[in-house]
Amino acid sequence: MKRSISLGLPCVVVSIAYRLNFFGFLTSRELLADQVAHGDPPIHNQGTNDQRIALQWIQKYIHLFGGDAARVTLSGESAGGHSVWEHMKGNVPGLFWRANPRSFPPARALPFEESQRRFDGLVETLGISAEALGAVKVAALRSLSAQELVGFWDGSPFPPVLDPGWLAPAREGVEFGSVEYYTDAPEWLDAVMLGCTQDEAILFSGGAWDNWTWEQAQAGLSGVLPPHIVDTVVKSQAWTGHKRPVEAFNAVVSEASFCGGIVQGGEMLAERNQGKTKVYFYIMQCPQQQSGELQGWMAHATDVSVVFYQPAQQEFAEQAAVADQNSQYLLSFVYGKEMGEWKKLDGQGYYMAFAGKDCAMRHLHRDRKDREVVFENAEDQKVFYGSGFAIIGASLRALNNPDQK
């Protein structure tokens, strides 16, 4: 906020708290029936509904804090970035006018039946018969403390469940819940600024990949991907263009888990909404210089300290330049001002590279040849870009259990 005032673009920052894990994103036929029995509308995702209630509160009261309800920008990173997409596609229009999803997993909602299976498995763990009444199952879960319930969590992520009652209907010819659905921007959305960090995956390694051999790195892929896809990956510039196995593995897994899907989503969003919703794309490429495991990388979540202009970003000249430029552009975006040299994402494929003092427009594909993996088969590409988190999980399990294949 101090930075926004110094730039003459003062803003109000509102942070939203919401329910997570079982409490925010577990649903089932039994839970929906329980909601209806209590006179409530059936809602699959209480977490994103918490966010919606907060956005509605902001619309009603932000003027009392000096804010402008007509100029609300919704921003989020990682799972928060995914939430931004859920609200872009929500069936309540006009809660914000611009969106800033950052470093988000590819837009994907969980099929209802998958959540039902999670619910059934949880109830079975408690020793409740699958044939028991729904009210009995819900009562058993409610008898647990929050700590006890979280103790049953297996570590699997909780993406939102696809909720046709909460999301806007698909346009004619677009499959509900598809990538095309999520990249079809609503009429009321003025602009989107989205992007990722260069080294998204390295955060999740915990330093475990640092001393890998090339054979170990390739084995990390082979545990998840079919052999012919692994063969394409290890022959690509994304793999051969790096000197160390950890660099190659990070580049490939970052692409498969975050970057590739975000690039594709951004380009599809721009292509599907030409002349309506403006789309701006960026990549954070300035390695962090602070000592620690992430020194020399621009890892997942690092952009949070950049966006909020944290003092640590001022310690090193290159990082300070990124924070200065990013805050200038972000606040201009929030205000709806011209973005200077930052061109909208279009068929030319230009993006803003926040790369130290050399922050400038670059070509999205020409300048990412050491990252992208090109497949001749569209189905292979789809498999690769859906594998990133599975590769991370499998590689870490292998490191923790070296005797297990």
N, C-alpha and C positions, 0 to 999 in steps of 0.2 A: 504494500500500500504506500509506503514511503517513496518507493521508486515511481509509482504511478503519479504521485503528487509532484515529484520533481520533474516529470516529463509533461506536466500540465494535462494529464489524462487520468484524473483520479477515479478510482473504482472502489466498489464495496465487494469484499470477498466473503462468501458464505460457504462453510464446510458442512456437508450433510452426513449425519450418522444414520446407519441403517443396519438391519439384522443380516447376519451372515450364516453360512453353513446350514445345518438342519433348520435353524430358526428362520432363515430367510428364503431358502431355495429348495426345500423338500416338499413335494406334493404327492397326493395319491387320491384315489376315489374316496377313501375314508375321510381324509382331511377336508376335501371339498364338501362332502356331505355334512361334515360337522359345522363348517362355516354356514351353510345354508340353514341348518337346524337352529343356529343362533341368530338367524335373521340377517346375516352378512352376505354380500355378493361373493360368489366363488372366485377366489384369486389364487393362481398357481404360485406366484413369486411374491411373498410378502416383503422381501428385501427391496425389489425395484418399486413396489407399491409404496414403501416407506419413502423412497426418493421422490416419487410423484407427489405425495402429500406435502413433502418439504418444498417442492417446486411450486405447488399451489399456494402454500403459505407465503413464499417469497413474492409471488404475484400480488398477493393481497396486502402485504405489509412492508415491502422493501422501500417504499417511498418514505416511510417513517425514519429510515436510516440514510436518506439522501440518495437512494438508488432509483433507477428507472426500470419499471416493470416491463416496458416495451423493448429494452435493450439488455436482456439477460443472456449471457453466454454460458452454456453448460459445458464443463470441462471435466475430464477424468482420465486417469492413467491406469493401464493394465486392466484388471477387472472393472475398474471405474470407467475406462474407455469403452469396454463392452457395454456397460450400463448406458452410456451416452447413446449408443446405437439403438438400444431398446427403447429409449425415450424418443429418439428420432422417428421410430416406427410405432410409437404409442398411439392409442386412439383418442387422446386428449391433445388437441393442437394448441400451439401458441404459448406453451409454458416457457419457451426461450426462443430467441430469434437466430442465434448462431451456435455452432457446436465445435468443440475442440477435443475429440477423442485421441488419446496418445498411447502408443505402445500396447495396443489391445490384442488379445487373441482373436483370430479370425471370427467374424460375426457368425455365431452358430448357437441356436437354442437347442436344449435337450428335448428329445421326444418324450411325450408324457409317459409312455410305457416304460422307458428307462428309469424315470423317477419312481414309477410304481414299483419296479423291481427293487430299487434301493429301499423303499419303504417296507416292502415285504421282507427283505433280508434283515432289516433292522428289527422288525417285529419278531421274526423267527429267532434272532439272537437272544431276545428277551424271553423266549420260551412260550410265546403265544401262538396258538394254532392258526394256520392260514384260514381255517374255516370259522374262526371266531367273528363275532359281530364287529362292525367297524367301530362302534362306540367303545367296545372293550379294548380294541387295539389303541385307539387314541387315548383312552384313560390310562393305559399302561405306560405310554410315552410321557404323559403329563405327570405321572407319579415320580419320574426321574428328575434329579436336579440338573441344572445346566451343565455342570462339570461331568456328571455321570453320562449325560447324553453325548457330549463331545468326546468322551472316552471311547465311544463306539465308532468314531469316525475313522475310516481307513486311509485317509489322506487324499482321496479322489477329489478333484475340483467340483464345485457346484455351479455350473453355468445356469442361467435362467431356463426354465422349462417353457417350451413353446405354448403360449396362451392365446388362443384365438379370441377370447373375450377381452383381453387387455391390449392386444396389438391391433393396429389398423388393418382392415382387410386388404388383400393384394389387389393390384390393378388387373384388369382383364389380360389374360395371357401370361401372367406371372405366377409361378408356384409359391404359395404361402410358405414362408420360412426358408426359402432358397436364398442363395447369394444375390440373385437378381432382385429378390424382394427387399433384402436389407440395403441394397445400393440404389434403390428407387426412392429418392428423397421426397419428403412431403412438400406440398405447394408452399407452405408457410415458412419453410426453412431458407434463410437468406444465404448463408455461407457455412462452409466447413473447413477447418484447418486441422489436418491430421498428419501423423508421421510416426517415426520410430527412432530408436537409438541404433547405432551401428552394430553394437555387440550385445544384443539382447540376451542371448543364451548364457553368456559367461557367468552371470549372477548366480545361476542355479547349479553351477559346478562346485562351488565351495572350495575352489583350488584343486579339485580332484583330477582335473584333466591336464594340469600343468606339466606333468612329467611323463605323459603318455608317449609311447612309440607310435610310428605310423601304423604298425600292425594292430595295436590296441585301439587306435582311433577308428580304423576301418572296421574292426570287430564291433565297435560301439554302434555303427550303422547296421551291420549285418544282423544284429540281434533283433532288428525291427523291420528293415526294408527287404524286399525280394532281391535276389542276387543281381538281376539285370538292372535294377534301379541303382543299387550300390555301385555297379560297374560304371554307369553313366556319371554318377556323382564323383567318383575318384579320378575320372578322366577329365573332369571339368576344370575350368579356370578357378572356380571357387575352391577347389581342393589343391590343385597343383600350383596355384599362384601364391602359396604361402610357404614360409620357410620352416615353420614349426608345426607339429601335429595339432597342438592346442589351438593354433590360429586357424588352421583349416577346419577343424572340427567345430569350433565356435562359429565360423563364417557359415558353414553349411547348416548347422542346427539353428542358428539365428534366422537364417533364411526360411527354413522349414517351419519354424514355430511362430515367428512374428513377421519378419520383414517382407517375405514374399507375399504373404496373404494381405498385408497392409498395403503394399504397392498395388497389387491386383485390385483390392477393394477400392483404393483411391482412384485408380484409372477408370474402373467401371462406374464409380459414382460420378466422376466428371463426364464420362461419355454418355451416361444415361440421363444426365440432367443439364445438358448444355443450354446456356441462355437462361437458366432458371436459378439453380443453386450454384454459387461460386465455390470452387474447390481449390485449396492451397495445400501443397504437400511439402514436408521437410524431412531431413534425416539429421540427427545429432551425431556428429562425427569427431568431436574434440575429445581425445583421451583424457581421463582424469589424472591429475598429477599427485593427489594426496596419497600418502603412503598407505599400504594395505594390500589385500588380495586383489582389489579391482584397479590398482594403479596401472595406467597404460591402456585401460579399456573405457569405452563408453557403454556401460552396461544398462540392462533393464532397470528402470526406476531412477537412474541418475538424472534424468530430465526433470524430476520433481524439484530438486534443489535449484535447477536452472530456472524453471518457470516461476518459482516463488522467490527468486533473487536472493538466495541464502548467502550469508557472509562468506562461507567457505568457497563460493565460486569466485570471490574477488582476490583470493590468495595468489593466483597464477594468471599471468597476462592473457594467455590464450583462452582460459576459461572465463575470465572477466569479459573478454570481447564477445564471447558467445552469450553470456548472460545479458550484457548490454543490448546486443542486437535482438536477441529473442524477446526481451521485455518490450522493446520499442515496437516490434512487429505485432506481438500478441496484444498489446494495449491498443494499437491502431486497429487491429482486427475487432476487438471488443467494441470499439467506438464506431466501427463501420467506415473508417477512413481509408484513403488510398494506401496500398501496400508497397509503394515505391517500386523497386526493381523486381519484387516478388511477383512473378507471373502466375496467373491461374493455371492449374493443371489442365492440359488439353492434349490433343493428339501429338503435340511436339514433345511431351514428356519431360518438362523442366520442373525442377524442385529446388528448394532452398537448402543448401548445405551449411549447417552451423558447424564450421570446421576451424575454430579458433579465430584469429584475426582475419583469416581468408573466408569470411562468410559471404557466399555468392551463389547465384543461380548456376545449376549444373544439369546435365542431361541425365534423366532417371535411369536409363539402361546403358548408355555408352560408358558412363562413369561408374557403373556397378558390375562390370564384367568379372571382377574378382570375387563377386558374391553370388551372382545369379547362376542357377543350374538350368540349362535348357534341355527339354525333353522333346523328342519327335512325336511321342504319343501323348495326347491330352490326358488320358486316363492315368498314365505314369506320373505326369505332373501333378494331378489331383492327389494321388497317393502320397507323393513326396511332401506336398504342402499341407497335408493333414497329419504328418508323422512327427513333427518336431517335439512335442511334449512326450510322446511315447519313447523317442530316442533318449531324451534327457532322463526319463525315469528308468529306462532299461540300463543305461550306462552307469547310473549311480547305484542301482541295485547290484550290478556286476562288480563294482568297486568295493561295495560293502560286503559282498559275498563272493570272493574270488574263486571259490571252489565250485560254485554253481554256474552252469552254462545258461 
